[in-house]
Amino acid sequence: MAQRTVSVTSEVGLHARPAATFVQTAAKAPYDVTVAKAGGSPVSAKSILSVLALDVRQGESIVISAEGDGAEELLDELARIAAAAS
């Protein structure tokens, strides 16, 4: 299982545009991608509602996980989106 920990510089959980881009990228994966706040339960990154429900605030860390071929590259892209300023 590949993982990335990202310190969020924009409020992914509160702003639909970054979250929508995040979900669109995750949806391209042929396997499930999960996202969790530090110490929280993982949710599917393929659902915009679950990503928005994370309510991630600026400066918080999230953990993105996936496994399968191409997982490393996908997580690099998702980490970039999650950390991008809105």
Residue frames relative to the residue before (quaternion, step in Angstrom):
aa qw qx qy qz dx dy dz
M 1.0000 0.0000 0.0000 0.0000 0.00 0.00 0.00
A 0.2648 -0.7512 0.5887 0.1374 3.55 -0.86 1.03
Q 0.0333 -0.7991 0.6002 0.0012 3.58 -1.05 0.76
R 0.0827 -0.7428 0.6597 0.0794 3.51 -1.31 0.49
T 0.1854 -0.7314 0.6398 0.1460 3.57 -1.11 0.68
V 0.0824 -0.8128 0.5764 -0.0177 3.54 -0.72 1.13
S 0.2715 -0.7073 0.6254 0.1869 3.54 -1.00 0.85
V 0.3261 -0.7944 0.4850 0.1653 3.56 -0.47 1.20
T 0.1970 -0.7965 0.5633 0.0970 3.56 -0.77 1.06
S 0.7203 0.2352 -0.2248 0.6126 3.56 1.31 0.00
E 0.5453 -0.6401 0.4326 0.3253 3.55 -1.18 0.49
V 0.2178 -0.8232 0.5128 0.1092 3.56 0.27 1.30
G 0.6998 0.4967 -0.2797 0.4305 3.57 0.90 -0.87
L 0.7415 0.4124 -0.2279 0.4776 3.57 1.17 -0.42
H 0.7279 0.3866 -0.2250 0.5197 3.59 1.19 -0.39
A 0.4190 -0.7579 0.4440 0.2300 3.56 -0.48 1.22
R 0.6346 0.5680 -0.3612 0.3796 3.61 0.91 -0.77
P 0.6974 0.4197 -0.3048 0.4946 3.67 0.71 -0.86
A 0.6452 0.5238 -0.3306 0.4472 3.59 0.97 -0.79
A 0.6419 0.5211 -0.3288 0.4564 3.59 0.98 -0.79
T 0.6432 0.5067 -0.3169 0.4787 3.59 0.98 -0.82
F 0.6266 0.5484 -0.3155 0.4552 3.55 1.02 -0.87
V 0.6940 0.4702 -0.2678 0.4751 3.58 0.87 -1.00
Q 0.6283 0.5347 -0.3426 0.4494 3.61 0.96 -0.78
T 0.6609 0.4907 -0.3019 0.4808 3.58 1.00 -0.81
A 0.6616 0.5056 -0.3048 0.4623 3.59 0.92 -0.90
A 0.6445 0.5573 -0.3201 0.4143 3.58 1.02 -0.82
K 0.6001 0.5763 -0.3562 0.4254 3.61 1.19 -0.44
A 0.5751 0.6081 -0.3770 0.3967 3.58 1.21 -0.41
P 0.4141 -0.7117 0.5034 0.2620 3.60 -1.02 0.73
Y 0.7112 0.3390 -0.2250 0.5733 3.60 1.28 0.19
D 0.6211 -0.5770 0.3826 0.3673 3.56 -1.22 0.37
V 0.1705 -0.7391 0.6455 0.0899 3.52 -1.10 0.84
T 0.1190 -0.8010 0.5827 0.0690 3.58 -0.89 0.87
V 0.1787 -0.7508 0.6298 0.0880 3.51 -1.29 0.57
A 0.0531 0.7957 -0.6023 0.0363 3.58 -1.00 0.78
K 0.4308 -0.6175 0.5749 0.3203 3.52 -1.19 0.56
A 0.6622 -0.4973 0.3652 0.4253 3.57 -1.19 0.49
G 0.8377 0.1347 -0.1352 0.5116 3.55 -0.73 1.10
G 0.6211 0.5646 -0.3394 0.4245 3.58 1.28 0.00
S 0.6091 -0.5428 0.4291 0.3876 3.54 -1.32 0.11
P 0.4736 -0.6808 0.4733 0.2969 3.61 -0.97 0.78
V 0.1289 -0.7601 0.6322 0.0770 3.53 -1.18 0.70
S 0.6005 -0.5752 0.4115 0.3732 3.56 -1.21 0.44
A 0.3549 -0.7347 0.5410 0.2038 3.57 -0.88 0.98
K 0.5772 0.5895 -0.3793 0.4189 3.59 1.28 -0.05
S 0.6823 0.4335 -0.2843 0.5155 3.59 1.26 -0.01
I 0.3933 -0.7336 0.4978 0.2437 3.56 -0.55 1.13
L 0.6211 0.5493 -0.3549 0.4319 3.60 1.05 -0.66
S 0.6703 0.4806 -0.3182 0.4674 3.60 0.94 -0.78
V 0.6370 0.5157 -0.3365 0.4637 3.60 1.04 -0.72
L 0.6582 0.4953 -0.3098 0.4749 3.58 0.94 -0.87
A 0.6508 0.5357 -0.3130 0.4377 3.58 1.04 -0.76
L 0.5246 0.6297 -0.4209 0.3888 3.61 1.20 -0.32
D 0.1457 -0.8271 0.5289 0.1222 3.59 1.15 -0.62
V 0.1388 0.8172 -0.5399 0.1462 3.55 0.88 1.02
R 0.2037 -0.7966 0.5617 0.0920 3.55 -0.81 1.02
Q 0.6797 -0.4997 0.3461 0.4106 3.52 -1.23 0.50
G 0.7954 0.2868 -0.2362 0.4788 3.56 -0.94 0.96
E 0.5642 0.5801 -0.3966 0.4334 3.60 1.24 -0.27
S 0.3590 -0.7088 0.5604 0.2339 3.53 -1.24 0.45
I 0.0988 -0.7556 0.6429 0.0778 3.53 -1.17 0.69
V 0.2850 -0.7284 0.5968 0.1788 3.55 -1.24 0.53
I 0.1425 -0.7734 0.6157 0.0493 3.56 -0.81 1.09
S 0.0315 -0.8196 0.5714 -0.0270 3.59 -0.78 1.02
A 0.1389 0.7570 -0.6332 0.0817 3.55 -1.20 0.65
E 0.0863 -0.7746 0.6178 0.1045 3.54 -1.28 0.30
G 0.5381 0.5918 -0.4717 0.3710 3.53 -1.17 0.67
D 0.6973 -0.4445 0.3426 0.4458 3.54 -1.31 0.11
G 0.8142 0.2347 -0.1904 0.4957 3.56 -0.89 0.95
A 0.3967 0.7439 -0.4692 0.2628 3.60 1.25 0.02
E 0.6369 0.5441 -0.3407 0.4270 3.60 0.91 -0.86
E 0.6867 0.4830 -0.2826 0.4640 3.58 0.87 -0.99
L 0.6416 0.5227 -0.3206 0.4607 3.57 0.98 -0.85
L 0.6826 0.4856 -0.2971 0.4583 3.59 0.87 -0.91
D 0.5886 0.5535 -0.3720 0.4570 3.59 1.09 -0.62
E 0.6759 0.4861 -0.2869 0.4739 3.58 0.95 -0.91
L 0.6617 0.4988 -0.3078 0.4676 3.60 0.94 -0.84
A 0.6297 0.5257 -0.3307 0.4666 3.59 1.03 -0.75
R 0.6339 0.5240 -0.3261 0.4660 3.57 1.03 -0.80
I 0.6604 0.4997 -0.3058 0.4697 3.59 0.93 -0.88
A 0.6791 0.5082 -0.2974 0.4382 3.57 0.87 -0.97
A 0.7344 0.4231 -0.2339 0.4764 3.57 1.04 -0.75
A 0.5101 0.6707 -0.4161 0.3418 3.60 1.24 -0.25
A 0.4734 -0.6465 0.5178 0.2996 3.53 -1.07 0.75
S 0.4519 -0.6916 0.4874 0.2828 3.56 -0.99 0.79
